[in-house]
Amino acid sequence: MDVIEQRFQVAINYPVYFTTDVFAPSNRILCDLIAAGERPARVVVVLDRGVERAHPTLVAAIGAYCDVHGDRLTLAAPVLIVPGGEAIKNDPRHADRVIEAINGAGLCRHSYVVAIGGGAVLDAVGFAAATAHRGIRLVRVPTTVLAQDDSGVGVKNGINAFGKKNYIGTFAPPFAVVNDFSFLETLSDRDWRSGVTEAIKVALIREPELFDAIEARADALRHRDAAAMREVVRRSAVLHLRHIATSGDPFEQGSSRPLDFGHWAAHKLEQLTQHRLRHGEAVGIGIALDTTYSYLAGFLQEGDWRRIINLLVAIGVPVHAPELGDGVEAGHAHPVLQGLAEFQEHLGGPLTIMLLKGIGRPFDVNEVRTDLMLRSIEILKGIEAARETPSAKKAS
């Protein structure tokens, strides 16, 4: 047998900026990060329709910015407006439109796609950019809490297919990320609050001190304290970037995916609710479910369990949804528990679910007791129902 074994490493480096008013002419972040050659770099801008509606002068501001900094970059096509939310990921024609825009503008691999929007838009546009010419340089401008503190700073892109979340996608790091805090000002209360769940997630698996900080400022975060949110977004982004860089598995080739703590149920709930639940809301429920299971299984102390549930409640996100059920269904016929098999298929290898032994003390299990998961669902249903009464402020 004749075998040649190939091995090489590729260094990955991309900056994540934190700023306000990225398209103000005086803000040079975007024009300075784009490499200037003998002529201005060609750029295609793709904009989330929801962001465009919330910021009706943004398209004009983008054009004016490119005119002012015309020595560094040129807008190679009109700004492309695309649907936000899961709509862009559920219909592959939207990704095709981005690829068509890249082709029509004559972009090359030294050109840039600037994606402005929530996590779903960044996912879909990132997928298109990663596949055109086998990779156009992508600059992400996340516009939601969840995208700024989690998905927008990572290395994944994708669209949905076969009723499954992110079934088609790539691992392709961005060229750069620009977190513009001014976009957060126009978010709905639901999107503002639900984005915090990803910060809670990474705190639970990486840094108890961040959990403490979120807990201490829960009321301020719920009531849209901008300074508190900026701190949480930045600290969460740092932890996500650190995990990707130091986990030893940045492209998730193994079976363990710590950054998907709480996500096996979240992805299934998004599907079952036809995306009535925001991703962050579904993640909050998934965290509550796996945390409660950890407690019932004897891994997590009651005090830590109560702190986690109470924090989710204090932030203002649900810990149960009707589609989660009432805990009485038997076995894997339960619609949410079917998500375990889909999660395993997506990861490959043995079923691997992350649970908690404490705040900041995660560990993996390879099997799940159905009876305890159903009891967990029942407990969370009771907690959510109790929230409707003014006196019910603590997990019970």
C-alpha positions as CSV (number, residue, x, y, z in Angstrom):
1,M,0.0,0.0,0.0
2,D,1.3,3.4,-1.0
3,V,0.1,6.3,1.2
4,I,1.0,10.0,1.2
5,E,-0.2,11.7,4.4
6,Q,-0.7,15.4,4.0
7,R,-0.7,17.8,6.9
8,F,-0.7,21.6,7.0
9,Q,-2.0,24.4,9.2
10,V,-3.6,27.7,8.1
11,A,-3.4,30.7,10.5
12,I,-6.8,32.4,11.0
13,N,-6.9,36.0,12.0
14,Y,-9.8,38.4,11.9
15,P,-10.5,41.6,13.9
16,V,-13.7,42.3,15.8
17,Y,-14.4,46.0,16.2
18,F,-16.7,47.7,18.7
19,T,-18.0,51.1,17.6
20,T,-21.0,53.3,16.9
21,D,-22.2,54.9,13.7
22,V,-20.0,52.8,11.4
23,F,-21.2,54.5,8.3
24,A,-20.6,58.0,9.5
25,P,-18.0,59.5,7.2
26,S,-15.7,60.3,10.1
27,N,-15.7,56.6,11.2
28,R,-12.7,55.1,9.3
29,I,-13.0,51.5,10.6
30,L,-14.6,50.1,7.5
31,C,-12.5,51.9,4.9
32,D,-9.3,51.3,6.8
33,L,-9.8,47.5,7.3
34,I,-10.4,47.1,3.6
35,A,-7.0,46.6,1.9
36,A,-6.2,49.2,-0.6
37,G,-4.4,48.1,-3.8
38,E,-3.7,50.1,-6.8
39,R,-7.4,50.9,-7.2
40,P,-10.3,51.0,-4.7
41,A,-11.7,47.6,-3.5
42,R,-15.0,46.6,-5.0
43,V,-17.8,46.0,-2.5
44,V,-21.3,44.5,-2.5
45,V,-23.4,45.4,0.5
46,V,-26.3,43.2,1.5
47,L,-28.8,44.7,4.0
48,D,-31.4,43.1,6.2
49,R,-34.8,44.5,5.3
50,G,-35.8,44.9,8.9
51,V,-32.7,47.0,9.5
52,E,-33.4,49.1,6.4
53,R,-36.9,49.8,7.6
54,A,-35.7,50.7,11.1
55,H,-33.0,53.0,9.6
56,P,-34.6,54.6,6.5
57,T,-31.5,56.8,5.8
58,L,-29.1,53.9,6.0
59,V,-28.9,53.1,2.3
60,A,-28.1,56.7,1.5
61,A,-25.5,56.8,4.3
62,I,-23.8,53.7,2.8
63,G,-23.6,55.3,-0.6
64,A,-22.3,58.6,0.9
65,Y,-19.7,56.7,2.9
66,C,-18.4,55.0,-0.2
67,D,-18.3,58.3,-2.0
68,V,-16.3,60.0,0.7
69,H,-13.9,57.1,0.9
70,G,-13.8,56.4,-2.8
71,D,-10.0,56.1,-2.7
72,R,-10.4,52.9,-0.6
73,L,-13.6,51.3,-1.7
74,T,-16.3,51.5,-4.4
75,L,-19.9,50.3,-4.2
76,A,-20.0,47.8,-7.1
77,A,-23.8,47.4,-7.2
78,P,-26.9,48.9,-5.6
79,V,-27.4,47.9,-1.9
80,L,-29.2,44.5,-2.0
81,I,-32.1,44.3,0.4
82,V,-32.9,40.8,1.7
83,P,-35.5,39.4,4.1
84,G,-34.4,39.1,7.8
85,G,-35.0,36.3,10.2
86,E,-35.4,32.7,9.2
87,A,-37.1,33.6,6.0
88,I,-33.8,34.2,4.3
89,K,-32.5,30.8,5.5
90,N,-35.6,28.8,4.6
91,D,-35.6,29.8,0.9
92,P,-32.3,29.1,-1.0
93,R,-33.3,31.6,-3.7
94,H,-32.2,34.4,-1.3
95,A,-28.7,33.0,-1.1
96,D,-28.8,32.6,-4.9
97,R,-29.6,36.3,-5.2
98,V,-26.5,37.2,-3.2
99,I,-24.4,35.0,-5.4
100,E,-26.0,36.6,-8.5
101,A,-25.2,40.0,-7.1
102,I,-21.5,39.0,-6.6
103,N,-21.3,37.7,-10.1
104,G,-23.1,40.7,-11.6
105,A,-20.8,43.1,-9.8
106,G,-17.7,41.2,-11.1
107,L,-16.3,40.7,-7.7
108,C,-13.1,38.7,-7.3
109,R,-11.5,37.0,-4.3
110,H,-9.9,40.3,-3.3
111,S,-13.3,42.0,-3.3
112,Y,-15.6,42.3,-0.3
113,V,-19.2,41.5,0.7
114,V,-20.5,43.6,3.6
115,A,-23.4,41.9,5.3
116,I,-25.5,44.1,7.6
117,G,-28.2,42.5,9.7
118,G,-29.3,39.9,12.2
119,G,-27.8,36.5,12.7
120,A,-29.9,34.8,10.0
121,V,-28.9,37.3,7.4
122,L,-25.2,37.0,8.3
123,D,-25.6,33.2,8.1
124,A,-27.1,33.2,4.6
125,V,-25.0,36.0,3.2
126,G,-21.9,34.3,4.7
127,F,-22.8,31.1,3.0
128,A,-23.1,32.8,-0.4
129,A,-19.9,34.7,0.1
130,A,-18.0,31.5,1.1
131,T,-19.1,29.6,-2.0
132,A,-18.8,32.3,-4.7
133,H,-15.3,31.9,-6.2
134,R,-14.7,29.5,-3.2
135,G,-14.6,32.5,-1.0
136,I,-15.2,36.3,-1.2
137,R,-13.9,38.3,1.7
138,L,-16.8,38.9,4.1
139,V,-17.3,41.8,6.5
140,R,-20.1,41.2,9.0
141,V,-21.9,44.1,10.6
142,P,-24.2,42.4,13.2
143,T,-27.3,44.5,14.2
144,T,-28.8,42.4,17.0
145,V,-27.7,41.6,20.5
146,L,-27.6,37.9,19.7
147,A,-25.5,38.4,16.5
148,Q,-23.1,40.8,18.2
149,D,-22.5,38.7,21.3
150,D,-22.5,35.2,19.6
151,S,-23.2,34.2,16.0
152,G,-21.7,37.2,14.3
153,V,-18.3,36.8,15.7
154,G,-18.0,33.0,14.9
155,V,-16.9,31.0,11.9
156,K,-20.1,29.4,10.8
157,N,-22.5,30.2,7.9
158,G,-25.5,28.3,6.7
159,I,-29.1,28.0,5.4
160,N,-31.9,25.6,6.4
161,A,-33.0,22.6,4.3
162,F,-35.2,19.6,4.8
163,G,-36.9,21.2,7.7
164,K,-33.5,21.2,9.6
165,K,-31.6,24.3,10.8
166,N,-28.3,25.0,9.2
167,Y,-28.3,21.8,7.2
168,I,-26.4,23.4,4.3
169,G,-23.4,25.5,5.3
170,T,-19.7,26.2,5.6
171,F,-17.0,26.9,8.2
172,A,-15.6,30.1,6.8
173,P,-14.2,32.8,9.1
174,P,-15.1,36.4,8.2
175,F,-12.5,38.9,7.1
176,A,-13.7,41.2,9.9
177,V,-16.6,41.9,12.2
178,V,-17.8,45.4,13.1
179,N,-20.2,45.5,16.1
180,D,-22.0,48.9,15.8
181,F,-23.9,49.4,19.1
182,S,-26.1,52.1,17.6
183,F,-28.1,49.4,15.7
184,L,-29.2,48.0,19.0
185,E,-31.2,51.1,19.8
186,T,-34.0,50.2,17.4
187,L,-34.4,46.5,18.5
188,S,-37.7,45.4,19.8
189,D,-37.8,44.5,23.5
190,R,-38.0,40.8,22.6
191,D,-34.9,40.9,20.4
192,W,-33.1,43.0,23.0
193,R,-33.8,40.6,25.9
194,S,-33.5,37.3,24.0
195,G,-30.0,38.1,22.8
196,V,-28.8,37.9,26.3
197,T,-29.4,34.2,26.5
198,E,-26.4,33.5,24.4
199,A,-24.3,35.5,26.8
200,I,-25.8,33.5,29.7
201,K,-25.0,30.3,27.8
202,V,-21.3,31.1,27.3
203,A,-21.1,32.3,30.9
204,L,-22.4,29.0,32.2
205,I,-19.8,27.0,30.3
206,R,-16.8,29.4,30.4
207,E,-16.9,32.1,33.0
208,P,-18.9,32.2,36.3
209,E,-17.8,35.9,36.7
210,L,-19.8,36.9,33.6
211,F,-22.8,35.0,35.0
212,D,-22.5,37.0,38.2
213,A,-22.3,40.2,36.3
214,I,-25.4,39.5,34.2
215,E,-27.2,38.4,37.4
216,A,-26.3,41.7,39.1
217,R,-27.5,43.8,36.2
218,A,-30.5,41.7,35.1
219,D,-33.0,44.5,35.8
220,A,-30.9,47.1,34.0
221,L,-30.5,44.8,31.0
222,R,-34.2,44.0,30.9
223,H,-35.0,47.7,30.9
224,R,-32.6,48.5,28.1
225,D,-29.6,50.0,29.9
226,A,-27.3,50.6,26.9
227,A,-24.1,50.7,29.0
228,A,-24.9,47.4,30.7
229,M,-25.7,45.8,27.3
230,R,-22.5,47.0,25.7
231,E,-20.5,45.4,28.5
232,V,-22.3,42.1,28.2
233,V,-22.0,42.0,24.4
234,R,-18.3,42.6,24.5
235,R,-17.5,40.1,27.3
236,S,-19.7,37.5,25.7
237,A,-18.0,38.1,22.3
238,V,-14.6,37.7,23.9
239,L,-15.5,34.4,25.5
240,H,-16.9,33.1,22.2
241,L,-13.8,34.1,20.3
242,R,-11.6,32.6,23.0
243,H,-13.5,29.3,22.9
244,I,-13.1,29.1,19.1
245,A,-9.4,29.8,19.3
246,T,-8.5,27.5,22.2
247,S,-11.0,24.6,22.2
248,G,-8.9,22.6,19.7
249,D,-12.0,22.1,17.5
250,P,-12.8,25.4,15.9
251,F,-14.6,23.7,12.9
252,E,-16.5,21.2,15.2
253,Q,-15.2,18.0,13.8
254,G,-15.7,16.2,17.1
255,S,-19.0,15.2,18.7
256,S,-18.9,17.7,21.6
257,R,-20.1,21.3,20.9
258,P,-20.0,23.4,24.0
259,L,-21.2,26.5,22.3
260,D,-24.4,24.6,21.5
261,F,-25.3,24.2,25.2
262,G,-29.1,24.2,25.2
263,H,-29.4,24.2,21.5
264,W,-30.6,20.7,20.7
265,A,-34.0,21.6,22.1
266,A,-33.8,25.2,20.8
267,H,-33.4,24.2,17.2
268,K,-36.3,21.8,17.5
269,L,-38.5,24.4,19.2
270,E,-37.8,26.9,16.4
271,Q,-39.0,24.3,13.9
272,L,-42.1,23.4,15.9
273,T,-43.1,27.0,16.5
274,Q,-42.4,27.8,12.8
275,H,-40.0,30.4,14.2
276,R,-42.6,32.2,16.3
277,L,-39.9,31.9,19.0
278,R,-36.9,34.1,18.4
279,H,-33.7,32.1,18.4
280,G,-32.6,33.6,21.7
281,E,-35.9,32.8,23.3
282,A,-35.6,29.2,22.1
283,V,-32.1,29.0,23.5
284,G,-33.3,30.3,26.8
285,I,-35.8,27.5,27.0
286,G,-33.1,25.0,25.9
287,I,-30.8,26.3,28.7
288,A,-33.7,26.0,31.2
289,L,-34.4,22.5,30.1
290,D,-30.9,21.1,30.2
291,T,-30.2,23.0,33.5
292,T,-33.3,21.5,35.1
293,Y,-32.3,18.0,33.8
294,S,-28.9,18.5,35.3
295,Y,-30.5,19.3,38.7
296,L,-32.9,16.4,38.6
297,A,-30.1,14.0,37.5
298,G,-28.2,15.0,40.6
299,F,-25.4,16.8,38.8
300,L,-26.3,20.4,39.6
301,Q,-27.0,21.7,43.1
302,E,-30.5,23.2,43.7
303,G,-29.1,26.6,44.5
304,D,-27.3,26.9,41.2
305,W,-30.4,25.6,39.3
306,R,-32.5,28.2,41.0
307,R,-30.1,31.0,40.1
308,I,-30.0,30.1,36.5
309,I,-33.8,29.8,36.1
310,N,-34.4,33.0,38.1
311,L,-31.9,34.9,35.9
312,L,-33.7,33.8,32.7
313,V,-37.0,34.9,34.3
314,A,-35.4,38.2,35.4
315,I,-34.1,38.9,31.9
316,G,-37.6,38.5,30.6
317,V,-37.4,35.4,28.4
318,P,-39.6,32.4,28.5
319,V,-38.5,29.1,30.1
320,H,-41.4,27.1,28.5
321,A,-43.5,27.3,25.3
322,P,-46.6,25.3,24.5
323,E,-44.8,23.4,21.8
324,L,-42.4,22.0,24.5
325,G,-45.4,20.0,25.7
326,D,-46.5,19.2,29.3
327,G,-44.1,16.3,30.0
328,V,-46.7,13.5,29.9
329,E,-45.9,12.1,26.4
330,A,-44.0,8.8,26.5
331,G,-40.5,8.2,25.0
332,H,-39.1,9.7,21.8
333,A,-42.6,10.2,20.4
334,H,-42.4,13.5,22.3
335,P,-41.9,16.1,19.5
336,V,-39.1,18.0,21.3
337,L,-37.2,14.8,22.2
338,Q,-37.0,14.0,18.5
339,G,-34.6,16.9,18.4
340,L,-32.0,14.7,20.2
341,A,-31.7,12.4,17.2
342,E,-31.5,15.4,14.8
343,F,-28.9,17.0,16.9
344,Q,-26.8,13.8,16.9
345,E,-27.2,13.5,13.1
346,H,-26.0,17.1,12.7
347,L,-22.9,16.5,14.9
348,G,-22.1,13.0,13.9
349,G,-20.7,10.4,16.2
350,P,-22.3,9.4,19.5
351,L,-25.0,11.6,21.0
352,T,-23.2,14.2,23.0
353,I,-25.1,16.7,25.2
354,M,-23.5,19.2,27.5
355,L,-24.9,19.5,31.0
356,L,-23.7,21.3,34.1
357,K,-22.2,20.3,37.4
358,G,-22.1,23.9,38.4
359,I,-22.0,27.4,37.0
360,G,-18.9,27.4,34.8
361,R,-18.5,23.6,35.2
362,P,-19.9,21.9,32.1
363,F,-19.5,18.2,31.1
364,D,-20.7,15.9,28.4
365,V,-23.1,13.0,28.6
366,N,-23.8,10.4,25.9
367,E,-27.3,9.4,26.9
368,V,-30.4,11.1,28.2
369,R,-33.0,9.7,30.5
370,T,-36.4,10.3,29.0
371,D,-38.3,10.3,32.3
372,L,-36.1,13.0,33.7
373,M,-36.3,15.1,30.6
374,L,-40.1,14.9,30.7
375,R,-40.1,15.8,34.4
376,S,-38.0,18.8,33.5
377,I,-40.5,19.9,31.0
378,E,-43.3,19.6,33.5
379,I,-41.4,21.7,36.1
380,L,-40.7,24.4,33.5
381,K,-44.3,24.5,32.5
382,G,-45.2,25.2,36.1
383,I,-42.6,27.9,36.4
384,E,-43.8,29.6,33.3
385,A,-47.4,29.5,34.4
386,A,-46.5,30.9,37.8
387,R,-44.9,33.9,36.1
388,E,-48.4,35.1,35.2
389,T,-49.2,35.9,38.9
390,P,-47.6,39.0,40.3
391,S,-46.3,37.3,43.4
392,A,-44.5,34.5,41.6
393,K,-40.9,35.8,41.1
394,K,-38.8,32.9,42.1
395,A,-38.4,29.4,40.6
396,S,-40.4,26.8,42.6
